[in-house]
């Protein structure tokens, strides 16, 4: 006899019932449209710094353990530093799926040959890698293995995500995720910086520099500012964006920009919101560029 377990809960006074993906392609389409779901932490692997590069990527002899070709479900990058291979499975994730992912991770050279510019020129010449399993549940043994910091024989960390989708009686759809990941790479850096007499954290430093730069150049346009502070300084999302785009991102996901009225910056032809997503891996690029433009920034001892 098969036991069927149904999960019920309420959100905004709506009763929800299971609404699982029926095909892997449906799950894949959801991730492509909501790539932030692939975030694993609040630092290097944050949802704001995920970029999907390709779906359904064929690899010659990609299943080395079976001597057959393979197909990567989704190829991604994190923070323009890590290349990630995502393996999707309907149902429960098991060790056999981990083995399949490890086969694909052996094909680094083939992937880099197909995408030689997958990381920006400012990134390390030796890209780092990560594997991500995605399913709607996970075997307890595999969950424990990954939660304890599992890495492949080549030293590639593995993470897992489980995604559950629900539909309410009103027709609204809700998605929840659980993350299984232990990273030795993700390090929280609490450095403070001194700029114009103020002691600031990373995000506030960027905001203050951008405000000062626009104040010094009152006729600055959006395109001119983007040339001086290109998107790659922050990562895939850019140093700043239009204020309406920042508010849309906040409504859809979570706050990723400084969007309070006194934080917005008015240019000659636009109003912008500065990104608040700064960490140890991208703040150095911004500081270097700011110093090239004549701004003095010092590491604070406070």
C-alpha positions in Angstrom: 0.0 0.0 0.0 1.3 3.5 -0.9 1.0 6.2 1.7 0.1 9.6 0.2 1.1 12.6 2.2 -0.6 16.0 1.5 0.7 19.2 3.0 -1.8 22.0 3.8 -1.2 25.4 5.2 -2.5 29.0 4.9 -1.0 32.2 3.6 -2.8 35.5 3.7 -5.9 33.6 4.9 -5.8 31.4 1.8 -5.7 27.6 2.2 -3.0 26.0 0.1 -2.6 22.6 -1.4 0.3 20.8 -3.2 0.7 22.0 -6.8 3.8 20.1 -7.9 5.7 20.6 -11.2 4.6 17.9 -13.7 7.7 18.0 -15.8 11.3 18.9 -15.3 11.0 21.5 -18.1 8.3 23.2 -16.1 10.6 23.4 -13.1 13.4 24.6 -15.3 11.3 27.3 -16.7 10.3 28.5 -13.2 14.0 28.7 -12.3 14.9 30.7 -15.4 12.2 33.2 -14.6 13.1 33.3 -10.9 16.8 32.7 -10.8 17.1 34.2 -7.4 15.7 31.0 -6.0 19.1 29.5 -6.7 20.7 31.6 -4.0 22.4 29.5 -1.4 23.5 32.1 1.2 23.8 35.9 1.7 27.4 36.2 0.6 29.1 34.7 -2.5 26.2 32.5 -3.5 23.4 35.1 -2.9 20.3 35.1 -5.0 21.0 38.6 -6.2 24.3 37.5 -7.8 23.0 34.4 -9.7 23.1 34.6 -13.5 21.7 31.9 -15.8 24.0 31.4 -18.8 22.4 28.5 -20.7 19.7 25.8 -20.4 19.8 22.3 -21.9 23.6 22.3 -22.7 24.8 19.1 -24.4 28.1 17.6 -23.4 30.0 15.0 -25.4 30.7 12.0 -23.3 29.2 14.0 -20.4 28.3 10.8 -18.5 31.8 9.5 -18.1 30.7 6.8 -15.7 28.3 5.4 -18.4 30.4 6.5 -21.5 27.5 8.4 -23.0 26.7 12.0 -23.8 25.0 14.1 -21.2 23.0 17.3 -20.9 23.3 20.0 -18.3 19.9 21.3 -17.2 21.1 24.8 -16.3 24.5 26.5 -16.4 24.9 29.5 -14.0 27.4 31.8 -12.4 27.6 33.2 -8.9 29.1 36.6 -8.2 31.1 36.3 -11.4 33.4 34.0 -9.5 31.8 30.6 -9.5 30.5 28.5 -12.4 27.6 26.3 -11.3 26.0 23.3 -12.9 22.4 22.7 -11.9 20.9 19.2 -12.1 17.1 19.1 -11.9 15.0 16.1 -10.9 11.3 15.7 -10.4 10.7 13.8 -7.1 13.2 12.9 -4.5 16.9 13.6 -4.9 19.1 10.5 -4.4 22.8 9.5 -4.6 22.4 8.5 -8.2 21.6 12.1 -9.1 24.7 13.2 -7.2 26.8 10.8 -9.3 25.2 12.3 -12.5 26.1 15.8 -11.3 29.7 14.8 -10.5 30.0 13.4 -14.0 29.1 16.8 -15.5 31.5 18.5 -13.2 34.4 16.5 -14.8 33.7 18.3 -18.1 35.0 21.7 -17.0 37.3 22.1 -20.0 34.5 21.3 -22.5 32.2 23.9 -20.9 34.9 26.5 -20.9 35.6 25.8 -24.5 32.0 26.5 -25.3 31.8 29.6 -23.1 35.3 31.1 -22.9 33.9 34.4 -21.6 31.5 33.0 -19.1 33.2 35.1 -16.4 34.2 38.7 -16.8 37.8 39.6 -17.6 38.2 40.9 -14.0 37.6 37.5 -12.6 40.2 35.0 -11.6 41.8 33.1 -14.5 41.0 29.8 -12.7 37.3 29.8 -12.2 35.8 28.0 -9.2 33.0 25.5 -9.6 29.9 24.4 -7.7 27.2 21.7 -8.3 23.6 22.2 -7.3 20.9 19.5 -7.1 17.3 20.6 -7.3 14.3 18.4 -6.7 11.0 18.5 -4.7 12.4 16.5 -1.8 15.7 14.8 -0.8 16.8 11.5 0.5 17.7 11.9 4.2 21.2 10.2 3.7 22.0 12.6 0.9 20.6 15.6 2.8 23.0 14.8 5.7 25.9 14.3 3.4 25.5 17.7 1.7 24.6 19.5 4.9 27.9 18.3 6.4 29.9 20.0 3.6 30.2 17.4 0.8 32.7 18.1 -1.9 33.7 16.0 -4.9 37.1 14.3 -5.3 38.2 17.4 -7.2 37.2 19.7 -4.3 34.0 21.1 -5.9 31.3 21.9 -3.2 27.8 20.5 -3.7 24.5 22.1 -2.6 20.9 20.9 -2.9 17.6 22.8 -3.1 14.1 21.4 -2.7 11.2 23.3 -4.2 7.6 22.9 -3.2 4.8 24.6 -5.1 1.3 25.3 -3.8 -1.9 26.7 -5.2 -4.6 28.4 -3.2 -8.3 28.1 -3.6 -8.2 31.6 -5.0 -5.8 30.5 -7.8 -2.6 32.1 -6.3 0.6 30.1 -6.5 3.2 30.0 -3.8 6.6 28.4 -3.8 8.8 27.4 -0.8 12.4 26.3 -0.9 14.8 24.5 1.5 18.5 24.8 1.1 21.1 22.1 2.0 24.6 23.6 1.9 27.7 24.1 4.0 30.3 26.4 2.4 33.8 26.9 3.6 34.1 29.6 0.9 31.4 32.0 2.2 33.1 34.3 4.7 31.2 37.2 6.3 33.4 40.3 6.2 32.5 43.2 8.5 35.1 45.7 7.3 34.3 49.4 7.7 35.5 52.2 5.5 36.2 55.9 6.0 34.9 58.3 3.3 34.4 62.1 3.7 34.7 61.8 7.5 32.1 59.0 7.7 32.6 55.4 8.9 30.6 53.2 6.5 29.9 49.6 5.7 30.2 48.4 2.1 26.8 49.2 0.8 26.6 52.6 2.5 30.1 53.4 1.2 29.0 52.8 -2.4 25.9 54.9 -1.9 27.9 57.8 -0.5 30.5 57.7 -3.2 27.8 57.7 -5.9 25.9 60.6 -4.2 29.2 62.6 -4.0 30.1 61.8 -7.6 26.7 63.0 -8.9 26.8 66.1 -6.7 30.2 66.9 -8.3 28.8 66.3 -11.8 25.2 67.7 -11.7 24.7 67.3 -15.5 25.5 63.5 -15.4 23.2 61.3 -17.4 22.3 57.7 -16.8 24.5 56.4 -19.7 27.4 58.6 -18.7 27.3 57.3 -15.1 27.1 53.7 -16.3 30.3 54.2 -18.4 32.1 55.6 -15.3 30.7 52.9 -13.0 30.1 49.9 -15.3 27.8 47.0 -14.2 30.7 44.5 -13.9 31.9 46.4 -10.8 29.0 44.9 -8.8 28.4 41.8 -10.8 25.5 40.8 -13.0 23.0 43.2 -11.5 25.0 46.5 -11.8 26.0 49.3 -9.5 22.7 51.1 -9.9 19.4 51.0 -11.8 16.3 53.1 -12.5 14.3 53.7 -9.3 11.1 52.0 -10.7 13.1 48.9 -11.6 14.5 48.7 -8.0 11.0 49.0 -6.6 9.8 46.3 -8.9 12.6 44.0 -7.7 11.7 44.8 -4.1 8.0 43.9 -4.8 8.9 40.7 -6.7 11.7 39.5 -4.4 13.3 41.5 -1.7 15.1 44.8 -1.2 18.3 44.8 -3.2 18.7 48.6 -3.6 18.7 51.7 -1.5 15.1 52.9 -2.3 14.1 55.3 0.5 13.4 58.8 -0.8 16.6 60.3 0.7 18.7 57.4 -0.8 17.6 57.9 -4.4 19.9 59.9 -6.7 18.6 62.3 -9.3 20.5 62.5 -12.6 20.0 64.9 -15.5 17.6 62.4 -17.2 16.7 59.8 -14.6 16.4 58.9 -10.9 18.4 55.9 -9.8 18.7 53.5 -6.9 22.1 52.2 -5.9 22.6 48.5 -5.3 22.9 47.4 -1.7 24.4 44.0 -2.6 28.1 44.4 -1.8 30.5 41.9 -0.2 34.1 40.9 0.1 34.2 39.7 -3.5 33.0 42.9 -5.3 33.7 45.9 -3.1 37.4 46.0 -4.0 36.5 46.5 -7.7 34.2 49.5 -6.8 36.8 51.1 -4.5 39.5 50.8 -7.2 37.3 52.5 -9.7 36.3 55.2 -7.2 39.9 55.9 -6.4 40.7 56.1 -10.2 38.1 58.9 -10.3 39.9 60.8 -7.5 38.0 59.7 -4.4 39.9 58.9 -1.2 38.7 55.8 0.7 40.4 54.3 3.7 39.9 51.1 5.6 38.7 52.1 9.1 40.2 50.7 12.3 37.0 51.4 14.2 
